[in-house]
Amino acid sequence: MADVQLESARVDYDRGDWAAAYSAWSAADPAVLSAADLEDFAVAAELTGHHDETIAALQHAFLSSQDAGDLGRSVRCAFRITMTAHVHGESALARGWTSRAEGLVDGSGDGVEVGWVDFLRMFRALSTGDFAAAAGYADKVAERGRRHAEPDLTALGLCSQGRMAIYSGRVVEGLALLDEAMVRVIAGEASPVVAGHVYCTAIEGCQEISDFGRVAEWTAALERWCAAQPGLLAFTGQCAVHRGQLLRLHGEWQQALEEFEHATRRYQEVHAPDAVGLAAYEAGEVLRLRGEYAEADAAYERAADSGFDPQPGLALLWSARGQGAAALAAIDRLLAETGGPVQRCRLLPSAVDVLIDAGEVDRAREVAAELDELAGAFGCDWLEGAAAHAHGAVELSAGDPAGALPYLRKAQQLWARADATYDRSRARLLTGRALAAAGDTESSRRELEAARTAFRQIGARPAADEADALLA
């Protein structure tokens, strides 16, 4: 009976029915499971959201591998325990197993096992802010994966190299590396857990620099991957967040909120508390733009409670509520302490808005110039549109509507290309203001009416009210 049960589990595993495989292996006596069975059981457990069982199975597989003198399997088990502990916020456990893995390969030579440990060293370097060391380890992981023809290690290394290149400002190179990692995953070269991590890491990297074309393409691929695997829970929360981000961009805000709520439930099911903060922040962004300020404030608070920084969205909320001093103080702090091109490109568009609202036009011009430089280096439509819009807003606030108009038209074009409904309408509203200031009242009216219609359709009440006031 036990043999039949184990064979059933292996068949379910091979066809990607993780829930059935988990159920069959869970009913088996752990003593009859080989180290290979335990590793696969841990995959099924992790993908179906059973964290404690994942750790237990991997620990048993590790001990079995140690008894058998199987260094490769021992290191892989230590690697997987560390990574799943990291995802679930168990930092002490992750640090302990990183050290254990390092001890395993100490003096072991130059085998593939060192690549898994170098990946853990990369994570440790990132946690201390040592990006140079992290980049060095990413290079070692990719090189060792290729040299030893280890597909999981190669995909992880390429993805890591891509993220590190982007963080250092080498965006074109970084995106090419992410594309290569994704192609390998889509071709089925990586194991399920590694594939999920590469999908989500690559999409997150593209989202951070507002490359929404890639975000859409890779999110569609992730959706297909998730749908093909019965019972999958892991990574479905991330998939929902990315769908929600795209829906927010396209102005489908109610559906976006539903996706963020779905993501939160999935994150809670797989016990990933840190990721809940991202979903809460994204929900706060939509609620703020809809004018539901109390609800947005609560969402930002949930994000903060989960360890996710609610800025710069919270500063924009304060500015919208008339708390200009609080908003300006937050932006001043963020501009002073935020380093790195990726981190600053997330901050600078909001900083321009807050500085203009505070009457700090000269400082806003400096920030807009920095944003323009970053956008040119990154080459992403949405970010270039944000830079053009920032310049237009600055020129309009400085009393030069004619100087603002070329920038605002460019922003409209770029945001139309990115299908950024709300953002394009913001540019149309400012265009209407600039045209009115230049004396072209009829053209102004047409821009403001178009903006108001779009704002009403997507539920952007504060922006629609502003357009109403300008048309009165």
N, C-alpha and C positions, 0 to 999 in steps of 0.2 A: 504493500500500500504506500509506503514511504517513497519507494522508487517511482511509482506512478505519479505521486504528488510532485516530486522534484522534476520529473520529466515535463509535467504540465506547466510548472513554473517556468522552465527554460523555454518552452514553446511560446508561452505568453510573453516572455521577455523578448524573444527574438522578433516577435511581430509588433512590439511596442505597446502592448496592452499592460501598462504599468500597474494599474489597479488590480488586475487579475493576477499578475506575477507577484505583487506584494502580498495578496491574500493567500496564495498558495505557499509561498515561502514562510509567511508568518505562522502558518499552521504546522510547519515541519519542526522537528526536534533540531535545535541548533547544533547539537553534537554530530549530526549526520551531514551537515553542510561543509563542503570543502571551502578553502579560502577563496577560490574563484566564485563559488556559489554565494558566499557572504558578500563579496564585492558587488556582484550583480544584484543581490537582495538590497544592498545599500543604495544602489542606483534607483531601483523601483521605489524604495521607501522615500528617498529624497524627492523624487519627481512627483510623488503623491502627497507630499507635505508631512511625512512622519519623521520629524527631526530626531527625536530621541532614539528611535529604532535605527535610523541612519548611523548615528554615532556608535550605537552598540554593535551593529553589524561590522562596521569598519574596525572597531577596536578588536573584535574577535578575529577578523581577517588578519589584522596586524600581528596579533599574538601567534596565530597559526603560521604566518609567513616567517616570523622570527624563529619559531621552532624548526621550520623546514630550511632555514638558512637562505630564504629567497629575498635577497636585498631589493630587487626591483619592485616586487609586490609590497614589501614593507614600506618603502619610500612612497609609493603611490597611495597607500592607505593613509600614511601620515599627512601627505599632501591633501587628500580629500577631507580628512577630519579637520584640518586647519581651515580649508576654504569654507566648508559648511558652517563651522563655528564662527568664522568671520561674518558670513551673511546673516547669521542669527544673533549677532551682537555679543557673542561670547569671547571677548577679547583675551581674557586670561588663558582660556583653553587654546585659542589660536596661537598665542605667543608660546605657550608650553610645547605644543606640537611642532611649531617651527623650529624650536631649539632641538627637539627630539629628532626631527628630520635631518638637521645639520649634523648631529652626532652620528647618524647612520652613514652619511657619505664621507665623513672625515677620514681621509687616507684611503678612500675607495678607488681612487684613480679618476679617469675622465669619462666615465660612462654616462648614459642617458639619464641615470638617476639624479645626477647633479643638476640637470635642467629643471626638474621639479622643485628642487630646493632653491635654486636661483629665482624661480618664480615667487616663492614665499619670501625670499630676501627682498625682492622687488616690492612686494606689498609692505614689508616692514619699513623700507626706505620711504615709501609714499606716506606712511602714517606719521613719519617724523618730518615730512616736508623736504626730504633730500631728493629732489627730482633728478639731479645729475646722476646719483648712484642708482636710482630706479631705472633711468634710461639705460645705463650700462648693463644692468641685470636683464632688462628686456631684450637687448641685443644678444646677450649670451643664451637666453632661452630660445630665441628664434634660430640662432646658429646651431645650437645643439639639437634642436628638433629636426632641422633639415639634415644635419650630418648623420643622425641615427634613424632617419626616416620614421620619426614618431609623429603621426598626424595631429594628435591632441596638443602636444607640446609646440609644434610648429604653428598651429592656429592661434594658440594662446600667445605665443611670442610675437607673431605678426600683429595681432590686435593690440598688444601692449606697446609695441614699437610705434604703432599708429597714434595711440593716445599720447605717448610721450613726445612724439614729433609735433603734434598739434599744440600741446602745452608749451613747447619751446618756440612756437610761432612758425614752424615749418608745416603749414597747413596742407599744401598740395601734396607733399611727400606723405604726410600722415594719413590723408584721405585715401591715397593710393594703397597704403599698407592695410587700412581697414577694409578696403574693397577686396584685396587679395585674401584676407582672412575670411571674409564673408563668402566669397566664391568657394573656398574650400569647405566651409560648413554646409552651404546649400548643396554642394555636390555629394554630401553624405560622408565626408572623410573623417569627421570628428565624432566622438562618442556623445551620447545624449546630454549629459550634464555639461560637458565642455561646450558643446554646440549652443546650449542655452545661454551660457555665460558670454560666449563670443557675440551672439546675436544682440544681447542686451547691452554689452559694453560698447559695441560698435555704434549702435543706434544712439546711445547716450552721448557718445563722442560727437556725432553729427548734430544732435540736438543742441549741445552746448554752444556750438558756433553758428546755430541757426541755418544749417544746411538742410532745409526742410524737404528738398527733393530727395535726398538720400534717406532721410528719416521715413518718408512715405514709402519708398521702394523697399527698404529693409524691414519696415514694420509689416508690410503686406507679406513678405517672405516669412517673418516670424509668426504671423497669424496662420499661415498655411502649415507651418511646422507644428504649431500647437494643436491645430485642429486634427492633424493626422495621428495624434497620440491619445487614445482613450484614457481617461482618468488623470490626465496631466494637471497638476496644480502649480508646481514650480514654474516660474517665468511667465505665467499667465497674468499675474498682477502687473509686471513690467509692460507686457503687451497692451494691457488696458490703458496704462498711463500714456504710452506713446500714441495710441489711438485717440485718447482724449486731447493730447497736445495738438494733434493735427486737426481735430474737430474744432478746438478753440481757435486755431489759426484761420480756419475757413468760415468762422462765424456761426457754427452749429453748437451753440453754447449749452443748451439743455442736454443734448446728447453727450457733450463733453463732461458735464457734471455727473451724468450717469456712469460714464466710463471711470471717472475718478473714484466714485463710490464703489463700483465693482472692483477696482484695483485695491482699494482699502480692505475690502472683505477678503480678497485673495491673499494679500500680504498677511493679514491676521491669521488666516487658515494655515499658512506655512510658517508662521511665527517669525516674521521678518519685520521687527518693529521699526528699524531705521527707515525702511522704504515707505512706511505709512506717512512719514513727514512730507515726502515729495508729492504724494497724491493730495495731501491736505493743502500744500502750498499752491499747487496748480488749481485746485478748486477755489482757493481764495482769490486768485487772479481773475477767474471768471466772475465770481460774485462781486468783486470790486468794480469791474467794468459794467456790470448790470445795475450798479447803484445800491446793492444790498450790503450796505457798509457794516452793519452789525454782524451779519453772517460771515462776511469776508474777514472781519477782525477775529471772529471765533475760529475760522479755518486757519488763519495765520498762527493763532495761539496753539492750535493742535499741531501744526508743523513744528513750532518751537519746542513743544513738549516732547516731540519725537526726535529732537536733535537736529532738525533741518532749519537752517537760517531763513527766517521769513522776510528778509530784505533781498532786493529793494522794493518788493511789492508793498510791504507795510509802510514804507516812507511815502509811496504814492497814495496809499489810503489816507495817511495823515494829511497830506497835501489836499486831497479831495475833500476832506472834512474840515478844512480851514485851519488845521494845526501846522501852519507853515514853519514855525520855529522848530518844532519837533522833527519835521521832515528834513529840513535843511541840516540840522545837527546830525541826523543819521547819515545823510549823504556825505557830509564833510568827513565823518569818521570812515565811511566805506571807501571814499576816494583816497584817503590817507593810508589805509591798511590793506587794500586789495591790490595784489600784485599778479603778474602773469597775464598774457594776452587773452586767454580763454575766460578767466575770471572777470577781467575788466570789460570784455565785450558784453557780458551779461548785465553789468552795472551801468555802463555809460549812457544808454538811451534814457533810462529812468533818471539819471543824474541831470541830464540836460533839462528834462521837464521840470524837475523840482527847482533847479537853479533859476530857470526862467520865471516860474511862479513866485520865487522869492525876490525877483528883481535883480538877480546877479547875472546880468546879461554878458558881461565881459568874461566871467568865469565859464558861463555856459558855452561861449564861443571857443574857449580853449578845450573844453571837454569834447565839443563837437569835432574839432580838428583831430583830436586823438582818436575818436571813434571812426572818423573818415579814413585815417591811416590804417587802422586795424581792419576795417571793412575791405579796403583795397587789397590788403595782404591775404585776407581770408577768401575773397571772391564769391561770397554767398549772397544771393539776391536779396533776401530779407534784411541782412545786416547792412548791405549797401543802401537799401531803401531807408533804413533807420538813420544812417549817416546823412543822407540827403535831406530827410525830414528834419533832423536836428539842425542842420545849417539853415534850412528855410525858416524854422521857428525862431532861431537866433536873429536872422536878418529882419524878420517881421517885428520882433520885439524891440529891435534897435531902431525901428522907424524907417526901414528900407523895404517897402513892399515889392518894388520892382526887382530888387536883388534877391528877394525870397522866392519869387515865382519860378525861376528855372530849377531851383532845388526841389520845390514842392512838386513840380511836374515830373521830375525824375523819380521822386519817391513814389508817386502814383504809378508810374510805369513799372517800377521794380516790384512794388507790392502787388500790383495786378498780376505780374508774372508768377509771383509766389502764391497767388490765390489767398492773399491775406486780407480778408474782407474788412475787418474792423480797422486795421492799420491804413488801408487805402482810403477808407472813408475819413479817417483823421486827417490825412493829407488833403483830401478834397475840402474839408472844413477850413483848414488853414489857407488853402488856395482861395476859397471864397472870401475870407477875411482880407487877404492880400489884394485881391481884385477890387474889393470895396474901398480899401484905403487908397488904391491907385485911381479911383474914380470910375471904374468899369462896373457899374451897378448891375446891369443885366447879366453879364457873365458871372458875377458874384452870386446872384440869386440862383442861377442854374446849378452852380457847384454846391451851394448850401442846401438846396432842395434835394439834390442827389444824395448828399451825405446824410441828411436827415432821414430819407427813405431807408437807406441801408441800416442806419442805427436803429430805427424802429423795427426793421425786420429781424435783426439779430438780438434785440432786447437790450441795447446799450442806452439805457434811459438817461444818464447824465449827459452823454454826448448829444443825444437827440434834443434834450432840453436846451443845451447850448446853441445848437443850430436853430431851434425855435426862436430863441432870444435874438439871434443875429438877423433873423428874417423878419422880426416884428417891426 
